[in-house]
Amino acid sequence: GFRPTPALIAGAFALAAIVSPLASSPTPQQKAALSAATRAQVEAAAKKGAAYLRAQQLPNGTWQNHPGVTGLVAAAMFRVPGASRATELATTGKALDWLLTLAKPDGGIHADDLETYVTAIAVMALQAGGRAQDLPVIEKARAFLITQLLDEGEGLSPSDAFYGGMGYRPATTKDAARGDIINLEYGLRALKET
């Protein structure tokens, strides 16, 4: 199977972690947490990380031809401080276009693997891109993610260990009724952002 390179994954996660405290509308607590000097260092690191990831982007707009990696990097790229949305859309917009080609009739956005996980990441990337034409796909994917929450619909009861969780795959597939914290976090984050 496909194995993303550790350097690219580390770069994407690092950029996402760096840009998180630099949110465009930081809370007073976030502002107080970073001094001006630290904020400048973090912004410089984010720009350096974004430049590295931009250099790794393939001509078809993806990163490693993998929807999860592509969505993760795209979502982070749109959050780099000081980046012009128009400039970012010129390059990262190709990644969003590629993710749209993976949209399924049931609302999932994936390449027939890790369906829930990749859909959540794709939704976050499309939402971060802010393109009006992506809204119908985002809404359909959002509805898909809601159906992936493990509950009575999947035959679980509130006393089941995985009740309220979310797995990598739809509950109709093998081992899908096993939720984990990563899928739940990404699923809930995608729902919150949309």
N, CA, C and O of each residue as an XYZ file, in Angstrom:
776
protein
N       0.809     -1.178      0.000
C       0.000      0.000      0.000
C       0.861      1.254      0.000
O       2.085      1.186      0.111
N       0.221      2.362     -0.123
C       0.886      3.657     -0.176
C       1.422      4.040      1.198
O       0.742      3.873      2.211
N       2.630      4.549      1.219
C       3.239      5.048      2.456
C       3.765      6.454      2.201
O       4.744      6.625      1.475
N       3.119      7.474      2.797
C       3.622      8.833      2.643
C       5.002      8.947      3.289
O       5.296      8.261      4.268
N       5.837      9.810      2.738
C       7.168      9.964      3.322
C       7.065     10.658      4.672
O       6.295     11.606      4.828
N       7.831     10.194      5.639
C       7.780     10.788      6.969
C       8.099     12.284      6.976
O       7.508     13.033      7.753
N       9.020     12.725      6.129
C       9.394     14.139      6.118
C       8.215     15.022      5.712
O       7.989     16.072      6.313
N       7.476     14.604      4.709
C       6.343     15.405      4.262
C       5.238     15.412      5.312
O       4.645     16.456      5.582
N       4.961     14.266      5.899
C       3.931     14.201      6.942
C       4.341     15.065      8.129
O       3.528     15.818      8.665
N       5.592     14.955      8.534
C       6.081     15.766      9.656
C       5.965     17.248      9.327
O       5.578     18.051     10.177
N       6.300     17.608      8.094
C       6.204     18.999      7.674
C       4.775     19.504      7.707
O       4.518     20.625      8.145
N       3.843     18.681      7.247
C       2.434     19.089      7.243
C       1.912     19.254      8.664
O       1.246     20.243      8.969
N       2.208     18.294      9.534
C       1.763     18.395     10.923
C       2.413     19.581     11.622
O       1.764     20.291     12.389
N       3.693     19.790     11.353
C       4.393     20.916     11.986
C       3.788     22.244     11.544
O       3.569     23.137     12.362
N       3.520     22.368     10.252
C       2.921     23.612      9.765
C       1.543     23.809     10.381
O       1.204     24.918     10.793
N       0.749     22.749     10.448
C      -0.580     22.865     11.052
C      -0.475     23.280     12.515
O      -1.264     24.099     12.986
N       0.482     22.727     13.227
C       0.662     23.076     14.643
C       1.155     24.508     14.802
O       0.762     25.209     15.735
N       2.011     24.932     13.894
C       2.556     26.287     13.983
C       1.494     27.332     13.696
O       1.403     28.335     14.404
N       0.689     27.108     12.665
C      -0.277     28.136     12.288
C      -1.473     28.172     13.224
O      -2.187     29.174     13.255
N      -1.714     27.125     13.980
C      -2.848     27.100     14.889
C      -2.842     28.263     15.878
O      -3.870     28.926     16.018
N      -1.730     28.547     16.575
C      -1.766     29.691     17.499
C      -1.721     31.043     16.797
O      -1.828     32.082     17.449
N      -1.565     31.038     15.482
C      -1.523     32.292     14.730
C      -2.843     32.550     14.023
O      -2.887     33.227     12.996
N      -3.897     32.014     14.572
C      -5.209     32.137     13.945
C      -5.488     33.582     13.554
O      -5.025     34.516     14.207
N      -6.255     33.751     12.472
C      -6.540     35.100     11.986
C      -7.322     35.921     13.007
O      -7.244     37.150     12.998
N      -8.063     35.269     13.876
C      -8.798     35.961     14.935
C      -8.406     35.358     16.277
O      -9.211     34.669     16.903
N      -7.166     35.610     16.730
C      -6.733     34.991     17.982
C      -7.531     35.524     19.173
O      -7.916     36.692     19.225
N      -7.760     34.628     20.117
C      -8.441     35.018     21.347
C      -7.472     35.855     22.179
O      -6.268     35.829     21.925
N      -7.970     36.590     23.159
C      -7.060     37.351     24.031
C      -6.027     36.442     24.707
O      -4.881     36.846     24.907
N      -6.432     35.216     25.059
C      -5.500     34.284     25.684
C      -4.392     33.891     24.702
O      -3.228     33.781     25.087
N      -4.760     33.677     23.417
C      -3.754     33.331     22.416
C      -2.795     34.490     22.190
O      -1.590     34.286     22.045
N      -3.329     35.706     22.161
C      -2.467     36.877     21.984
C      -1.499     37.008     23.143
O      -0.320     37.297     22.942
N      -1.991     36.797     24.357
C      -1.147     36.929     25.547
C      -0.118     35.809     25.632
O       0.934     35.986     26.247
N      -0.400     34.669     25.031
C       0.488     33.515     25.129
C       1.773     33.703     24.323
O       2.784     33.068     24.625
N       1.749     34.550     23.321
C       2.917     34.749     22.472
C       3.380     36.204     22.532
O       2.607     37.130     22.287
N       4.643     36.381     22.860
C       5.203     37.734     22.809
C       5.366     38.119     21.343
O       5.288     37.262     20.462
N       5.589     39.390     21.080
C       5.779     39.850     19.697
C       6.969     39.154     19.055
O       6.911     38.779     17.884
N       8.049     38.977     19.814
C       9.245     38.315     19.270
C       8.956     36.851     18.960
O       9.354     36.343     17.911
N       8.265     36.176     19.868
C       7.927     34.771     19.637
C       6.978     34.636     18.461
O       7.134     33.745     17.626
N       5.989     35.526     18.398
C       5.043     35.496     17.279
C       5.794     35.659     15.953
O       5.496     34.955     14.988
N       6.754     36.571     15.895
C       7.538     36.778     14.665
C       8.326     35.524     14.318
O       8.414     35.161     13.145
N       8.897     34.861     15.303
C       9.650     33.626     15.052
C       8.724     32.521     14.543
O       9.074     31.786     13.619
N       7.550     32.409     15.148
C       6.599     31.385     14.732
C       6.115     31.663     13.307
O       6.002     30.740     12.501
N       5.833     32.914     12.997
C       5.405     33.259     11.636
C       6.494     32.959     10.618
O       6.203     32.468      9.527
N       7.749     33.248     10.962
C       8.862     32.941     10.055
C       8.981     31.439      9.845
O       9.217     30.985      8.726
N       8.820     30.669     10.911
C       8.878     29.207     10.789
C       7.737     28.686      9.922
O       7.939     27.784      9.109
N       6.534     29.249     10.090
C       5.385     28.833      9.283
C       5.632     29.115      7.806
O       5.322     28.286      6.951
N       6.188     30.284      7.510
C       6.471     30.624      6.106
C       7.542     29.721      5.514
O       7.462     29.341      4.346
N       8.535     29.379      6.311
C       9.589     28.469      5.850
C       9.007     27.070      5.606
O       9.318     26.424      4.605
N       8.164     26.618      6.529
C       7.512     25.316      6.354
C       6.614     25.292      5.130
O       6.593     24.308      4.390
N       5.873     26.368      4.914
C       4.993     26.451      3.749
C       5.802     26.426      2.462
O       5.391     25.796      1.488
N       6.944     27.101      2.444
C       7.798     27.093      1.249
C       8.295     25.677      0.957
O       8.325     25.251     -0.197
N       8.684     24.955      2.004
C       9.132     23.565      1.812
C       8.003     22.727      1.227
O       8.203     22.003      0.251
N       6.814     22.824      1.824
C       5.689     22.019      1.350
C       5.273     22.418     -0.057
O       4.921     21.558     -0.865
N       5.308     23.710     -0.361
C       4.966     24.166     -1.710
C       5.911     23.538     -2.738
O       5.489     23.179     -3.837
N       7.182     23.410     -2.377
C       8.174     22.808     -3.288
C       7.928     21.316     -3.493
O       8.387     20.745     -4.482
N       7.206     20.677     -2.568
C       6.916     19.247     -2.676
C       5.626     18.947     -3.443
O       5.329     17.790     -3.741
N       4.867     19.992     -3.759
C       3.591     19.794     -4.448
C       3.832     19.261     -5.856
O       4.690     19.768     -6.579
N       3.081     18.250     -6.238
C       3.200     17.647     -7.562
C       2.455     18.491     -8.604
O       1.576     19.275     -8.246
N       2.798     18.337     -9.886
C       2.132     19.125    -10.924
C       0.609     18.988    -10.950
O      -0.084     19.917    -11.366
N       0.080     17.846    -10.512
C      -1.377     17.673    -10.512
C      -2.039     18.350     -9.306
O      -3.253     18.255     -9.131
N      -1.239     19.035     -8.473
C      -1.769     19.777     -7.336
C      -1.725     19.025     -6.023
O      -1.990     19.606     -4.971
N      -1.394     17.742     -6.064
C      -1.418     16.937     -4.847
C      -0.068     16.917     -4.150
O       0.941     17.395     -4.667
N      -0.096     16.355     -2.977
C       1.131     16.002     -2.286
C       1.111     14.487     -2.196
O       0.260     13.897     -1.530
N       2.055     13.877     -2.871
C       2.249     12.423     -2.912
C       1.050     11.660     -3.474
O       0.890     10.471     -3.198
N       0.213     12.329     -4.254
C      -0.967     11.683     -4.836
C      -1.811     10.977     -3.787
O      -2.446      9.964     -4.079
N      -1.821     11.498     -2.585
C      -2.573     10.886     -1.489
C      -3.599     11.894     -0.970
O      -3.233     13.019     -0.632
N      -4.876     11.509     -0.901
C      -5.895     12.476     -0.492
C      -5.743     12.962      0.949
O      -6.002     14.133      1.228
N      -5.331     12.096      1.864
C      -5.157     12.523      3.251
C      -4.020     13.517      3.399
O      -4.164     14.547      4.058
N      -2.889     13.204      2.783
C      -1.728     14.093      2.834
C      -2.065     15.411      2.140
O      -1.765     16.488      2.655
N      -2.687     15.315      0.975
C      -3.041     16.509      0.215
C      -3.989     17.410      1.001
O      -3.786     18.623      1.060
N      -5.010     16.832      1.596
C      -5.953     17.624      2.377
C      -5.318     18.264      3.598
O      -5.595     19.420      3.918
N      -4.467     17.511      4.275
C      -3.799     18.033      5.466
C      -2.898     19.212      5.117
O      -2.927     20.242      5.790
N      -2.099     19.058      4.067
C      -1.204     20.137      3.660
C      -2.013     21.343      3.175
O      -1.720     22.479      3.549
N      -3.027     21.097      2.345
C      -3.828     22.208      1.814
C      -4.485     23.003      2.940
O      -4.465     24.234      2.923
N      -5.062     22.317      3.907
C      -5.710     23.013      5.026
C      -4.709     23.889      5.769
O      -5.024     25.017      6.149
N      -3.506     23.367      5.975
C      -2.481     24.153      6.682
C      -2.009     25.331      5.843
O      -1.779     26.416      6.377
N      -1.862     25.133      4.539
C      -1.354     26.201      3.675
C      -2.271     27.419      3.683
O      -1.798     28.554      3.633
N      -3.573     27.186      3.744
C      -4.513     28.305      3.755
C      -4.500     29.062      5.074
O      -5.100     30.132      5.182
N      -3.831     28.525      6.062
C      -3.807     29.168      7.375
C      -2.477     29.848      7.691
O      -2.295     30.368      8.792
N      -1.552     29.849      6.742
C      -0.261     30.496      6.970
C      -0.488     32.004      7.067
O      -1.103     32.594      6.179
N       0.004     32.631      8.139
C      -0.228     34.071      8.300
C       0.439     34.890      7.200
O       1.551     34.591      6.764
N      -0.259     35.916      6.769
C       0.293     36.812      5.761
C       0.161     36.322      4.335
O       0.502     37.047      3.401
N      -0.328     35.103      4.146
C      -0.475     34.579      2.786
C      -1.738     35.155      2.158
O      -2.794     35.192      2.790
N      -1.627     35.590      0.945
C      -2.774     36.103      0.209
C      -3.636     34.922     -0.240
O      -3.122     33.954     -0.800
N      -4.929     35.002      0.003
C      -5.834     33.912     -0.408
C      -5.762     33.707     -1.919
O      -5.744     32.569     -2.388
N      -5.720     34.789     -2.675
C      -5.660     34.669     -4.139
C      -4.376     33.960     -4.564
O      -4.403     33.098     -5.441
N      -3.265     34.321     -3.949
C      -1.989     33.674     -4.281
C      -2.028     32.207     -3.899
O      -1.587     31.352     -4.666
N      -2.549     31.910     -2.726
C      -2.608     30.523     -2.262
C      -3.543     29.701     -3.137
O      -3.256     28.541     -3.434
N      -4.650     30.285     -3.548
C      -5.576     29.550     -4.412
C      -4.940     29.215     -5.758
O      -5.302     28.216     -6.381
N      -3.999     30.038     -6.210
C      -3.334     29.772     -7.487
C      -2.560     28.460     -7.452
O      -2.420     27.796     -8.479
N      -2.062     28.083     -6.292
C      -1.310     26.827     -6.197
C      -2.101     25.758     -5.451
O      -2.312     24.666     -5.979
N      -2.533     26.055     -4.252
C      -3.228     25.069     -3.435
C      -4.634     24.813     -3.963
O      -5.214     23.765     -3.679
N      -5.185     25.742     -4.719
C      -6.484     25.529     -5.341
C      -6.508     24.288     -6.220
O      -7.544     23.637     -6.352
N      -5.364     23.957     -6.824
C      -5.285     22.727     -7.629
C      -5.493     21.495     -6.754
O      -6.072     20.505     -7.200
N      -5.025     21.555     -5.517
C      -5.229     20.444     -4.586
C      -6.713     20.293     -4.266
O      -7.233     19.179     -4.195
N      -7.391     21.428     -4.073
C      -8.819     21.378     -3.787
C      -9.580     20.798     -4.973
O     -10.500     19.999     -4.799
N      -9.193     21.205     -6.175
C      -9.838     20.663     -7.375
C      -9.667     19.150     -7.435
O     -10.603     18.432     -7.789
N      -8.478     18.665     -7.091
C      -8.205     17.223     -7.107
C      -9.058     16.515     -6.055
O      -9.625     15.455     -6.323
N      -9.149     17.097     -4.869
C      -9.976     16.481     -3.823
C     -11.434     16.380     -4.275
O     -12.110     15.398     -3.967
N     -11.918     17.378     -4.996
C     -13.301     17.347     -5.476
C     -13.547     16.176     -6.416
O     -14.662     15.657     -6.479
N     -12.518     15.753     -7.147
C     -12.693     14.607     -8.059
C     -12.925     13.312     -7.290
O     -13.358     12.317     -7.871
N     -12.642     13.317     -5.994
C     -12.805     12.121     -5.168
C     -14.150     12.082     -4.451
O     -14.418     11.146     -3.698
N     -15.005     13.088     -4.673
C     -16.312     13.144     -4.013
C     -17.188     11.992     -4.502
O     -17.303     11.740     -5.701
N     -17.794     11.311     -3.553
C     -18.645     10.149     -3.837
C     -20.127     10.537     -3.703
O     -20.456     11.532     -3.057
N     -21.014      9.745     -4.316
C     -22.443     10.039     -4.225
C     -22.981     10.104     -2.792
O     -23.940     10.829     -2.527
N     -22.371      9.348     -1.863
C     -22.852      9.360     -0.475
C     -22.308     10.540      0.333
O     -22.641     10.691      1.509
N     -21.466     11.383     -0.299
C     -20.907     12.546      0.369
C     -19.468     12.374      0.806
O     -18.788     13.359      1.091
N     -18.993     11.146      0.865
C     -17.603     10.923      1.230
C     -16.670     11.519      0.186
O     -17.024     11.635     -0.987
N     -15.480     11.894      0.625
C     -14.444     12.406     -0.283
C     -13.199     11.587      0.014
O     -12.504     11.847      0.997
N     -12.913     10.608     -0.821
C     -11.813      9.681     -0.534
C     -11.483      8.853     -1.763
O     -12.170      8.922     -2.782
N     -10.420      8.070     -1.649
C     -10.003      7.169     -2.730
C     -10.252      5.721     -2.310
O      -9.402      4.854     -2.514
N     -11.413      5.465     -1.726
C     -11.848      4.135     -1.298
C     -10.968      3.507     -0.223
O     -10.817      2.287     -0.174
N     -10.392      4.338      0.632
C      -9.635      3.858      1.778
C      -9.681      4.946      2.844
O      -9.638      6.133      2.521
N      -9.765      4.560      4.078
C      -9.808      5.501      5.201
C     -10.888      6.562      4.961
O     -10.659      7.758      5.143
N     -12.044      6.100      4.558
C     -13.099      6.960      4.055
C     -13.493      8.102      4.995
O     -13.596      9.251      4.566
N     -13.708      7.794      6.254
C     -14.135      8.815      7.200
C     -13.010      9.795      7.483
O     -13.214     11.009      7.470
N     -11.840      9.270      7.737
C     -10.660     10.075      8.052
C     -10.341     11.057      6.922
O     -10.178     12.255      7.154
N     -10.255     10.538      5.710
C      -9.895     11.374      4.560
C     -11.002     12.384      4.256
O     -10.712     13.521      3.884
N     -12.248     11.987      4.407
C     -13.343     12.931      4.187
C     -13.247     14.109      5.152
O     -13.416     15.260      4.750
N     -12.977     13.820      6.421
C     -12.864     14.903      7.410
C     -11.737     15.863      7.035
O     -11.908     17.079      7.116
N     -10.603     15.333      6.630
C      -9.467     16.177      6.249
C      -9.795     16.976      4.992
O      -9.472     18.161      4.902
N     -10.440     16.323      4.018
C     -10.807     17.012      2.783
C     -11.789     18.152      3.068
O     -11.688     19.227      2.477
N     -12.728     17.913      3.966
C     -13.696     18.959      4.329
C     -12.970     20.157      4.941
O     -13.275     21.304      4.616
N     -12.008     19.888      5.828
C     -11.263     20.994      6.442
C     -10.483     21.778      5.391
O     -10.409     23.004      5.464
N      -9.902     21.083      4.417
C      -9.152     21.759      3.358
C     -10.076     22.606      2.492
O      -9.775     23.764      2.203
N     -11.204     22.028      2.079
C     -12.147     22.764      1.236
C     -12.720     23.972      1.981
O     -12.881     25.044      1.398
N     -13.024     23.800      3.255
C     -13.539     24.914      4.052
C     -12.484     26.008      4.174
O     -12.804     27.190      4.052
N     -11.235     25.627      4.412
C     -10.152     26.615      4.541
C      -9.949     27.369      3.233
O      -9.588     28.546      3.242
N     -10.182     26.689      2.099
C     -10.031     27.340      0.798
C     -11.050     28.445      0.579
O     -10.776     29.412     -0.133
N     -12.214     28.311      1.182
C     -13.205     29.375      1.137
C     -13.827     29.642     -0.224
O     -14.299     30.750     -0.477
N     -13.837     28.649     -1.105
C     -14.423     28.863     -2.436
C     -15.922     28.558     -2.401
O     -16.338     27.496     -1.940
N     -16.714     29.489     -2.888
C     -18.170     29.333     -2.873
C     -18.622     28.096     -3.637
O     -19.583     27.441     -3.235
N     -17.945     27.768     -4.729
C     -18.379     26.625     -5.544
C     -18.192     25.284     -4.829
O     -18.741     24.273     -5.267
N     -17.429     25.263     -3.741
C     -17.202     24.014     -3.013
C     -18.265     23.750     -1.949
O     -18.314     22.654     -1.390
N     -19.105     24.724     -1.663
C     -20.082     24.592     -0.575
C     -21.016     23.393     -0.716
O     -21.251     22.713      0.283
N     -21.570     23.089     -1.906
C     -22.444     21.908     -1.993
C     -21.707     20.604     -1.641
O     -22.284     19.729     -0.995
N     -20.466     20.472     -2.050
C     -19.688     19.269     -1.738
C     -19.379     19.225     -0.245
O     -19.440     18.162      0.374
N     -19.049     20.372      0.331
C     -18.773     20.449      1.772
C     -20.010     20.030      2.553
O     -19.904     19.239      3.491
N     -21.174     20.540      2.190
C     -22.408     20.205      2.910
C     -22.729     18.721      2.810
O     -23.153     18.111      3.792
N     -22.533     18.143      1.644
C     -22.802     16.718      1.469
C     -21.801     15.884      2.278
O     -22.174     14.873      2.873
N     -20.549     16.302      2.297
C     -19.527     15.598      3.072
C     -19.793     15.745      4.564
O     -19.560     14.813      5.333
N     -20.275     16.902      4.970
C     -20.624     17.126      6.372
C     -21.722     16.145      6.796
O     -21.648     15.548      7.871
N     -22.730     15.985      5.953
C     -23.814     15.035      6.248
C     -23.262     13.613      6.327
O     -23.677     12.835      7.186
N     -22.331     13.270      5.439
C     -21.679     11.955      5.477
C     -20.985     11.746      6.817
O     -21.122     10.686      7.429
N     -20.239     12.754      7.278
C     -19.512     12.624      8.543
C     -20.459     12.430      9.724
O     -20.158     11.665     10.640
N     -21.582     13.106      9.710
C     -22.552     12.947     10.791
C     -23.030     11.504     10.859
O     -23.216     10.957     11.946
N     -23.229     10.891      9.705
C     -23.692      9.493      9.705
C     -22.608      8.522     10.170
O     -22.899      7.359     10.450
N     -21.383      8.980     10.253
C     -20.289      8.094     10.663
C     -20.100      8.028     12.177
O     -19.338      7.196     12.669
N     -20.789      8.902     12.922
C     -20.726      8.814     14.382
C     -21.353      7.495     14.811
O     -22.462      7.161     14.394
N     -20.650      6.760     15.630
C     -21.087      5.437     16.053
C     -22.139      5.556     17.154
O     -21.880      6.066     18.244
N     -23.341      5.064     16.824
C     -24.449      5.143     17.761
C     -25.438      4.019     17.491
O     -25.056      2.987     16.938
N     -26.675      4.194     17.862
C     -27.680      3.151     17.678
C     -27.827      2.736     16.215
O     -28.141      1.580     15.932
N     -27.607      3.656     15.291
C     -27.709      3.343     13.872
C     -26.736      2.263     13.426
O     -26.971      1.576     12.432
N     -25.651      2.118     14.159
C     -24.669      1.073     13.855
C     -24.807     -0.118     14.806
O     -23.946     -0.997     14.844
N     -25.892     -0.132     15.565
C     -26.142     -1.248     16.469
C     -25.438     -1.130     17.817
O     -25.343     -2.115     18.548
N     -24.949      0.051     18.153
C     -24.282      0.251     19.443
C     -25.262      0.858     20.438
O     -26.236      1.510     20.061
N     -24.986      0.632     21.692
C     -25.774      1.263     22.750
C     -24.844      2.188     23.527
O     -23.623      2.051     23.443
N     -25.409      3.129     24.282
C     -24.567      4.055     25.042
C     -23.549      3.372     25.957
O     -22.553      3.991     26.332
N     -23.776      2.135     26.316
C     -22.826      1.432     27.186
C     -21.647      0.832     26.415
O     -20.679      0.388     27.032
N     -21.707      0.811     25.078
C     -20.601      0.277     24.278
C     -19.407      1.221     24.325
O     -19.563      2.443     24.320
N     -18.218      0.638     24.371
C     -16.978      1.417     24.487
C     -16.786      2.407     23.342
O     -16.222      3.481     23.553
N     -17.238      2.075     22.146
C     -17.009      2.939     20.995
C     -18.197      3.837     20.664
O     -18.166      4.565     19.672
N     -19.231      3.792     21.476
C     -20.416      4.627     21.256
C     -20.003      6.105     21.248
O     -19.292      6.563     22.142
N     -20.458      6.842     20.231
C     -20.132      8.265     20.120
C     -18.811      8.532     19.435
O     -18.445      9.687     19.218
N     -18.094      7.483     19.092
C     -16.809      7.637     18.423
C     -16.963      7.688     16.923
O     -18.070      7.798     16.395
N     -15.845      7.606     16.253
C     -15.813      7.610     14.797
C     -14.605      6.783     14.381
O     -13.526      6.917     14.957
N     -14.788      5.930     13.381
C     -13.702      5.088     12.896
C     -13.162      5.567     11.569
O     -13.600      6.586     11.034
N     -12.198      4.817     11.040
C     -11.589      5.175      9.760
C     -12.536      4.977      8.586
O     -12.430      5.663      7.569
N     -13.453      4.043      8.733
C     -14.295      3.636      7.614
C     -15.768      3.690      8.013
O     -16.095      3.729      9.199
N     -16.653      3.693      7.014
C     -18.081      3.634      7.339
C     -18.402      2.384      8.155
O     -17.732      1.358      8.035
N     -19.413      2.487      8.968
C     -19.771      1.398      9.875
C     -20.216      0.138      9.149
O     -20.314     -0.922      9.767
N     -20.483      0.227      7.871
C     -20.908     -0.950      7.119
C     -19.727     -1.818      6.691
O     -19.933     -2.896      6.132
N     -18.507     -1.378      6.937
C     -17.331     -2.142      6.533
C     -16.694     -2.832      7.733
O     -16.982     -2.489      8.879
N     -15.841     -3.791      7.468
C     -15.187     -4.575      8.519
C     -14.440     -3.671      9.501
O     -13.739     -2.742      9.099
N     -14.600     -3.952     10.772
C     -13.918     -3.244     11.866
C     -14.272     -1.763     11.945
O     -13.585     -1.010     12.636
N     -15.321     -1.326     11.259
C     -15.635      0.098     11.259
C     -16.304      0.556     12.545
O     -16.288      1.748     12.849
N     -16.891     -0.356     13.306
C     -17.568      0.038     14.540
C     -16.569      0.235     15.676
O     -16.940      0.240     16.849
N     -15.320      0.393     15.320
C     -14.269      0.684     16.300
C     -13.840      2.129     16.101
O     -13.183      2.459     15.113
N     -14.198      2.954     17.005
C     -13.805      4.354     16.923
C     -12.436      4.565     17.533
O     -11.960      3.741     18.314
N     -11.814      5.656     17.182
C     -10.561      6.052     17.833
C     -10.519      7.568     17.925
O     -11.265      8.268     17.241
N      -9.652      8.052     18.764
C      -9.624      9.470     19.098
C      -9.192     10.350     17.919
O      -9.658     11.483     17.796
N      -8.315      9.846     17.057
C      -7.855     10.651     15.930
C      -8.993     10.888     14.940
O      -9.217     12.016     14.501
N      -9.709      9.821     14.593
C     -10.830      9.986     13.669
C     -11.917     10.860     14.270
O     -12.507     11.694     13.583
N     -12.176     10.665     15.545
C     -13.188     11.482     16.193
C     -12.767     12.953     16.204
O     -13.578     13.837     15.929
N     -11.499     13.209     16.522
C     -11.026     14.599     16.536
C     -11.166     15.244     15.169
O     -11.712     16.342     15.060
N     -10.678     14.579     14.115
C     -10.773     15.166     12.779
C     -12.222     15.310     12.337
O     -12.592     16.316     11.732
N     -13.046     14.304     12.636
C     -14.452     14.389     12.266
C     -15.154     15.545     12.949
O     -15.881     16.306     12.310
N     -14.934     15.675     14.256
C     -15.572     16.772     14.984
C     -15.021     18.130     14.575
O     -15.759     19.114     14.514
N     -13.727     18.183     14.295
C     -13.135     19.455     13.848
C     -13.729     19.873     12.508
O     -14.037     21.047     12.298
N     -13.891     18.899     11.594
C     -14.487     19.224     10.296
C     -15.920     19.702     10.467
O     -16.349     20.639      9.794
N     -16.662     19.061     11.366
C     -18.040     19.487     11.607
C     -18.075     20.880     12.228
O     -18.916     21.699     11.858
N     -17.182     21.154     13.157
C     -17.148     22.475     13.797
C     -16.766     23.563     12.793
O     -17.366     24.638     12.784
N     -15.772     23.289     11.950
C     -15.318     24.302     10.997
C     -16.358     24.609      9.924
O     -16.340     25.679      9.317
N     -17.263     23.658      9.699
C     -18.279     23.879      8.676
C     -19.598     24.275      9.302
O     -20.576     24.503      8.590
